[in-house]
Amino acid sequence: MFGKIMMGTLYTTLIGGAVLFSEGAITVNVKEKKADGHHVFVLAPAAIVPWAIALAPEKHVRFDEIPEEARAVLPALADAADKLEEMDDFVLVEVQSPREHVTVEKQGGAIVVNVDSDRETVYVSVPLRAARHALQELAARIPQRERPADAP
């Protein structure tokens, strides 16, 4: 009996983990370069982002305060994330100066930001599928503003 309970618990955990990580993982890794520098590493299931947006109480998030310019581009950004996911890997942006090197690139199914500076190294990876779902959820949560009668 105990073995069946343990197997049920194991299967539930595995299935739950598979659902949570179905859209990949958001990774953040920051290391300060000084001798006693901090190191922050976060690995979180990307599926929680759209869920968090969907479940966030409007009184705390204030979706109605999102600027009109941002509202207008959300669908295009979601479409861009969808198209980027289908493309081969490439560097979107690369900046190099004497004090730092920054890249933003499409790697596999993610957008990856790397920063190597005098002070720290930073690595951030966000799955494009999760970004697309988050942008779509955000667009759905934003209240539509009424246009003036004389607006096109």
Summary of the structure (lengths in Angstrom):
residues: 152
radius of gyration: 20.1
end to end distance: 69.3
largest distance: 72.3
contacts: 361
relative contact order: 0.18
helix: 44%
strand: 30%
